Amino acid sequence: MTVPETFKSAGKKTGLETWRIEKLQPVPTDPSTEGKFHTGDSYIVLHTYENERKGLEYNVHFWLGAETSQDEAGAAALMTVELDQHLGDKPVQFREVQGSESPQFLKLYKNGVQYLQGGVESGFKKKIRPIAGARAVAREAVVSATARCKLSSVREAAFLYSKPAWVVRGEYTKRLLHVKGRRNVRVSEVPIAAESLNSGDVFILDNGLSIYQWNGKDASRFEKAKALDISLAIKDEMRGAKAKLFPLEEKDVASEDAVSFYKALGAEPGVAIKSAQEAGADDEHETGAVAPKLYKVSDATGSLTVTEETKRPLDKAMLETEESFILIAGNCLYCWIGKQASAEERRAGIPTSMEFIKSHGLPASTAVQVVKEGTEPPVFRAHFHHWTKPFVPKIGGAAPSVSSSNEALKIRTSSLTRRLSIDPTQMVDDGSGKLTIWRIEEMEKVPVAPEQYGHFFAGDSYIVLYVYMKEGREQSIVYFWQGRDSSQDEKAASAMLSTSVQAKESTPVQVRVTQGKEPSHFLQLFKGRMVIHTGGKASGFNNKGDVDTYDVDGVYLFHIRGTTTFNTRAVQVRSFSRQMQGGTLGAVQVEEAASALNSGDCFVLVTPEKAFIWQGRHSSPTERRHCDTMIAELAPASLAKVTIIEGEESAHLKEFWTALGGEQPYAEFAEDSLVAEAPRLFQITNKYDGPGGLFCDEIFDITQVHAGSEPMMFTCNFIAWNFSQASSFIDPYQAKLDKMAAAEKEAESEAEVMDRVRRSSSVGGPPPPVFSANAVLPYEQLKELKDGIGIDLGNKQNHLSDEEFTMVFKMSRDEFANLKVWKAADLKKKVGLF
């Protein structure tokens, strides 16, 4: 199989794909073994994910086991480059070394990374010895198998022993797994001995049908919870749910389970255990972080030269598109390759990085990441003082000059970027609750007709009350939306009146929303049908059906912007000419013009005769799709609909430009100029001993944290935020134990039911009737019932209706519950329910 054929179907859909290097070729692995790596092998892992604006993107990791051969490591690096080229030079490449994997790699596996001993064949049932650099089945195993099983050839014997141990019925290989890590858990196989244990970590003894999880006294809750996930995976997936799981704490040395655990390790309970300090901190490998250094790599002279860039702070402008650079930051080496770098430089990213590590005396375990210009991850960009500069769009093909008087002006570049694209599943809810909206008119709140919900006017302010159900309780949020041209009096009134609504609803959540900066949940309420019109009440725009009195020809231009179907909205465009009025710079609205367009978005132009959809060449697929939905809100159904794509010929193009007063230059946005940034979470801690002070760690896989009063604008950035956890802390390890115990109890109950059915069948009688656990039966039927699955025969009275209970016992259930045991039993006998 050639390399292109091996990767032919790679990267077609989101998810993980893994190849192991076998005989210097990549071989796909079984998806059920994801996250499990043999220490004697090398692997390639492709992570394909979707970017809202750019489509599919890729990270390629090649993982090197501690005992892998140089040939396999070299083949993995070479094949990674081949895969990179096959995917159009788009992936970011990572070099991963066992024990020093990058957080981006570790977060791919929810149960942590598991290290298995051996290599391609050495993880199997029989011991395998390497012969002259190649692995083969041990001679004695082959000879024995050939004779014992009467196999026709040595090849059949080799195949037999290539089967994993757990597929041989009833035979299991005992092993001790070490689980370590605060957030990024690693699982490694260690010698089966008490000397391997330490108080700071968790250990799993896989002893066939008995699985022991031993928790060190200083192990974190996170380690315990992750280890339990792994233990359950072994129990359910590898043992077919036939194994028994025994959770143990270090202090437990007297129980029968603890004695069995220590006996399996060849030790006695109470043996000395290493302390957590002796074992090392969970994130000890991260303490070697140093100040970032940037090196320029060039072959302009015919030979490779590496020169350190001494300028500080680092700036994006230092990265030249014709060259390659190496950035040493934290514990990672980044090899940055410019778009115009030579083909040889682009292919040599990994080899160059490895040579740099060797020549500069860096640890062999240093993580390597190859980054292409234009695909730099946030972690890389964060090491540069200025990365994204204020964006100046090109008008008519040339960028306007900036006067020297404005050079000192401080610009908040974050306000120039598009709003963050957030999945609706990350919201406080799906926006399907109850809405009530008021508009501020003459400093009072006036109800808005429901059919007008979603339509706002830039000259007005509004109050939006949203009521929804959460955890079985009614919750509410009060938004007050302030239009860009709303007066200060209206804005103040909206804030004051929203407070009265908040007090009436007894809700602590009140959110101020300004036009153009609407939070994602607010947009979600209108399901992608939010429209912002120009003007306001004072301007005569009383409702959706009114005609724009400033446009005597009835022409409206709407700007469609968004990144998802739920946060896309339409904003009516207004153009202004600036003039001096009495010494004051004023703005006078004029007719819509083509200069208001830009190539990064979509626009809807409504005229008395037609409705045009204009799609900029760099607009997102979501914006384009949403135009068809939004045009129904913006134009009468009777109007003809026409779609125009920027740069493509159209018979209606002349008509479109005429309606806008003629073709004019407009803003040309580069394809990657307005990239939505994903939320990033950092942990500030002083977890390390020594003079280092506070450390800042980025958490790549954002999950819920606990404090108790997080605002919704914070919680919407977390996947599946559970608001019930805000008021009380739930130990994840204990919660999983409780869930496991409940599942086992349910399984035992089902087994008991089946056993009773089998016993009835064995004696020739009919099987007992089956009822639900909360079944309500008539009194006469309960008196005659001698057997029944689901019925508590010792407490038949619990299956009576409330009415019959009172009639039979002449008292209420509460009164009966307060009786002495002997008296309650006597009553049941008298009525025939004992």
C-alpha positions, -999 to +999 in steps of 0.1 A: +000+000+000+015+034-010+014+063+013-011+083-007-035+053-006-030+049+031-042+085+037-067+086+008-098+089+030-081+109+058-096+141+070-130+137+053-149+141+085-144+155+120-129+132+147-098+112+153-079+089+130-048+070+142-021+050+124+006+029+139+040+026+122+044-011+112+073-021+090+079+016+084+044+020+070+013+036+086-014+011+095-049+023+107-056+012+143-089-001+157-110+029+169-117+010+202-080+014+211-080+052+209-058+067+236-038+035+241-002+036+229+026+010+231+058+023+244+078+005+218+059+021+188+054+053+169+019+066+159+003+093+138-029+109+151-050+132+129-075+154+146-101+169+122-124+196+135-146+223+120-141+260+119-172+280+114-157+303+088-129+281+073-145+247+072-124+216+082-091+222+099-065+197+111-039+190+138-015+161+130+004+146+160+031+120+156+037+102+189+070+085+198+071+059+225+100+058+249+112+025+234+105+031+198+132+026+173+149+054+153+136+039+121+100+040+133+104+075+147+119+087+114+091+070+094+064+087+116+080+121+110+082+114+073+047+101+070+034+131+090+048+154+063+032+132+036-002+135+054+003+172+057+009+175+020-020+153+012-043+176+032-031+207+013-005+219+037-032+229+061-025+209+093-006+221+123+021+195+131+029+183+166+058+161+177+047+142+209+071+123+231+059+098+257+055+115+291+058+151+276+027+153+254+012+187+246-021+197+263-037+198+228-029+161+224-039+150+259-073+167+257-082+145+228-087+115+251-114+118+278-100+088+297-064+100+295-035+086+275-027+050+284+008+036+279+010-001+271+043-021+273+059-035+242+057-028+206+037-039+175+036-075+186+049-073+221+016-062+236+002-097+230-003-129+250+032-143+245+066-127+251+081-113+219+118-107+214+132-082+189+154-098+163+178-076+144+156-046+147+125-064+136+099-079+159+089-116+156+071-142+176+094-159+200+107-191+186+097-213+215+061-199+214+059-206+177+072-242+180+050-249+210+019-236+193+026-254+160+029-287+178+001-283+204-025-268+181-015-289+150-011-258+129+000-262+093+026-235+094+047-211+115+027-183+099-005-196+115+012-198+149+024-162+145-011-151+137-025-170+168-001-151+191-009-118+175-043-119+192-046-097+223-047-116+256-082-106+265-097-124+235-086-158+249-116-169+269-109-170+306-073-159+304-061-125+314-028-108+319-024-091+353-011-055+351-008-025+373-017+009+358-005+042+372-029+072+367-013+106+371-022+142+362-043+171+374-061+179+342-043+159+315-042+124+328-016+099+317-019+062+323+012+040+323+019+004+331+042-001+360+058-031+378+033-052+398+047-044+432+038-023+463+070-003+456+052+012+426+025+028+447+026+064+460+002+085+481-002+112+455-017+092+426-042+065+417-034+029+407-055+003+389-048-034+394-063-053+365-065-088+377-088-104+352-123-106+367-112-085+397-103-049+392-090-028+421-088+010+421-064+021+448-066+058+456-036+074+473-045+096+503-033+128+485-047+120+450-069+146+436-106+142+430-100+146+393-075+118+392-099+095+411-127+103+388-106+098+357-092+066+370-128+054+377-136+061+341-107+039+330-116+011+355-152+010+343-139+010+307-118-021+315-147-037+333-174-030+307-155-030+274-127-054+279-143-078+304-179-077+290-192-064+323-183-097+340-155-083+362-160-069+397-147-035+406-133-028+441-126+009+450-100+012+478-086+041+498-050+040+510-061+040+546-081+008+540-057-020+550-080-043+570-109-051+546-111-083+527-108-064+494-076-046+506-060-078+517-067-094+483-052-063+466-020-063+485-017-101+482-019-097+444+010-072+446+030-097+467+029-076+498+012-074+532-014-047+541+003-018+559+034-019+538+053+014+536+040+036+507+060+064+490+048+099+497+033+122+471+065+144+473+087+114+465+066+106+434+068+142+420+041+168+413+014+160+388+026+187+364+062+186+373+073+186+337+058+221+332+080+238+357+108+242+333+091+271+314+115+299+302+111+333+286+102+329+249+130+331+224+127+336+187+152+323+161+153+330+124+160+300+102+173+308+066+189+290+037+194+321+017+232+316+017+229+280+005+233+265+040+210+265+070+217+294+094+200+300+128+201+335+142+184+346+175+161+377+172+171+399+202+144+425+199+119+426+228+090+424+231+083+400+202+061+414+175+043+397+146+061+419+121+093+400+130+080+369+112+090+373+076+067+354+051+097+343+030+115+326+059+111+301+087+114+308+125+117+288+156+100+300+188+110+284+221+083+291+246+073+272+277+082+236+271+074+237+234+094+244+202+073+260+175+086+259+139+068+287+121+069+285+083+060+315+061+036+313+032+064+322+007+090+299+023+107+275-002+092+241-007+123+226+009+118+247+040+082+237+042+090+200+041+119+204+065+100+217+095+103+186+117+139+178+107+150+214+113+133+214+147+150+181+157+184+194+146+178+226+167+169+206+198+201+186+194+224+215+187+210+237+215+210+211+241+173+210+247+157+179+263+150+151+238+114+152+251+108+188+240+074+190+223+075+203+187+048+220+168+050+231+132+029+261+125+020+275+091+015+313+085-021+321+088-030+291+110-012+302+142-030+289+173-038+312+202-011+298+224+015+307+198+001+342+191+000+349+229+038+351+230+038+382+207+032+416+221+012+428+191-004+402+168-036+415+154-033+452+144-063+475+139-078+464+105-079+490+078-100+478+048-090+486+013-112+510-005-111+508-042-080+487-042-059+510-020-058+515+017-064+551+029-036+569+045-036+577+082-027+612+092+001+616+117-023+633+141-040+600+146-009+579+152-011+583+190-048+573+191-053+542+212-075+517+194-091+488+211-085+462+184-108+437+201-138+458+192-129+456+155-132+418+153-163+399+148-183+385+176-175+350+189-194+321+173-209+300+201-228+268+198-264+271+210-259+240+232-236+262+253-263+286+262-283+289+294-311+274+274-324+272+238-343+304+238-377+287+237-390+304+269-416+332+272-407+367+259-422+401+269-409+432+253-415+469+261-403+500+242-394+532+260-418+559+249-419+593+267-399+577+296-425+549+301-424+513+290-450+505+264-457+469+254-445+458+219-469+437+199-458+400+198-457+400+160-431+428+162-407+408+185-372+407+170-376+441+153-357+470+170-351+506+160-316+521+165-332+553+178-350+536+207-344+516+239-362+484+249-367+461+279-368+424+272-381+400+299-373+363+293-388+336+315-377+300+312-376+268+332-343+254+347-341+223+369-379+224+373-379+260+386-390+292+368-361+315+361-360+349+344-335+374+328-341+411+323-323+426+293-324+463+285-314+470+249-301+504+240-301+515+203-271+533+189-291+565+183-313+562+214-312+594+235-295+595+269-329+600+286-343+569+270-312+549+279-314+560+315-352+552+316-345+517+302-320+510+330-343+524+357-375+507+345-357+474+339-348+475+376-385+476+385-392+446+362-363+428+379-377+435+413-411+423+403-397+390+389-374+385+419-345+377+395-309+386+402-300+386+365-301+420+347-281+425+316-274+458+297-272+453+260-259+478+235-266+477+198-239+458+179-227+440+211-256+417+217-246+386+238-252+353+221-281+342+243-299+375+236-296+368+198-308+332+204-341+345+217-350+357+182-338+325+163-318+344+137-347+368+129-334+399+147-338+431+125-325+465+135-341+494+116-329+530+114-348+557+132-371+554+161-404+566+175-394+602+173-384+596+137-419+582+128-409+546+126-437+532+147-438+496+135-424+472+110-449+481+082-440+518+081-421+531+051-387+548+057-397+584+054-361+594+046-362+571+015-388+586-008-380+559-034-387+531-009-352+515-011-338+498+020-304+482+024-298+457+052-265+443+064-266+405+072-240+395+098-235+365+119-216+332+123-244+307+132-281+304+123-291+317+157-269+348+160-272+361+125-292+394+123-300+421+098-291+458+104-304+485+082-276+504+066-275+542+067-249+564+050-239+598+064-224+629+050-206+650+076-211+687+078-207+716+102-239+729+117-234+759+139-199+749+147-208+713+155-200+683+134-233+667+126-246+637+106-273+639+080-288+606+066-286+603+028-296+576+003-282+541+005-250+537-015-228+509-028-199+522-006-217+506+023-210+471+010-181+450+020-168+416+007-169+400+041-207+399+046-240+396+029-266+424+022-303+425+013-315+454-009-352+459-010-367+481-038-403+486-048-399+461-076-374+435-064-355+422-034-317+415-040-294+392-020-258+403-024-232+378-012-197+390-005-170+366-017-157+362+019-190+359+036-196+328+057-218+299+045-241+306+075-247+342+064-255+331+029-280+305+040-296+329+064-303+355+037-331+333+024-347+332+058-342+369+066-355+382+033-390+370+043-388+394+073-375+423+052-395+422+020-431+415+010-437+380-003-450+395-036-415+409-046-393+389-069-361+376-052-327+378-070-293+365-057-260+382-068-226+367-059-197+391-057-174+386-087-198+366-107-217+379-137-255+384-133-282+398-156-295+418-127-262+434-117-268+467-135-303+469-119-287+463-085-261+491-089-287+515-102-308+510-071-278+520-050-271+551-070-243+536-092-213+513-086-188+527-061-156+514-044-163+494-012-143+477+015-124+446+005-117+423+034-090+397+033-102+362+038-087+358+072-089+394+084-119+390+107-114+356+124-137+349+154-117+340+184-126+311+206-130+316+244-099+307+264-096+298+300-066+302+322-059+289+357-038+312+380-021+291+407+009+290+430+010+252+428+048+251+423+072+253+452+101+277+450+107+313+440+086+311+408+055+328+423+022+326+405+019+305+373-007+309+346-018+276+329-042+275+299-070+250+302-077+238+266-107+216+273-131+241+290-154+224+315-174+237+344-157+254+374-174+261+407-179+294+425-217+299+429-227+331+413-213+331+377-232+354+353-248+339+322-224+358+299-196+338+316-214+304+318-224+304+281-187+298+272-187+264+290-200+232+275-231+219+292-229+242+323-250+227+351-266+255+371-276+231+399-239+227+407-235+264+415-250+261+450-232+229+461-200+211+452-204+175+439-173+153+442-171+138+407-155+106+420-182+100+446-209+108+420-195+082+396-192+057+424-229+063+433-239+059+397-220+026+394-236+013+426-270+022+414-264+004+381-251-027+399-282-027+421-304-024+391-285-053+374-289-074+405-326-067+406-330-078+370-309-109+376-332-118+406-363-114+384-348-136+357-339-162+384-374-163+397-388-167+362-363-196+356-373-213+389-410-211+380-403-226+346-382-254+360-411-267+382-435-265+354-456-236+367-464-204+349-440-175+355-450-149+381-468-118+369-447-087+364-457-053+377-440-019+378-424-009+411-450+018+417-480-002+405-514+005+422-536-026+425-571-032+439-574-044+474-590-078+465-562-085+440-535-077+465-551-101+491-550-130+467-515-122+453-489-148+463-461-139+440-453-110+416-422-094+402-420-057+410-444-061+441-430-058+476-449-088+491-439-078+526-455-043+522-485-049+499-503-019+515-479+004+496-496-007+463-531+004+474-546+037+462-549+064+488-586+061+489-586+023+494-558+025+520-579+048+542-610+026+537-591-007+545-570+006+575-594+033+588-565+057+589-542+077+567-508+066+554-490+090+578-509+076+608-501+041+597-464+049+594-463+062+630-476+029+644-453+005+662-440-023+641-459-050+659-492-031+657-487-024+620-480-061+613-511-071+633-533-047+613-520-062+580-528-097+592-563-087+600-570-072+566-552-100+547-522-081+535-495-097+556 
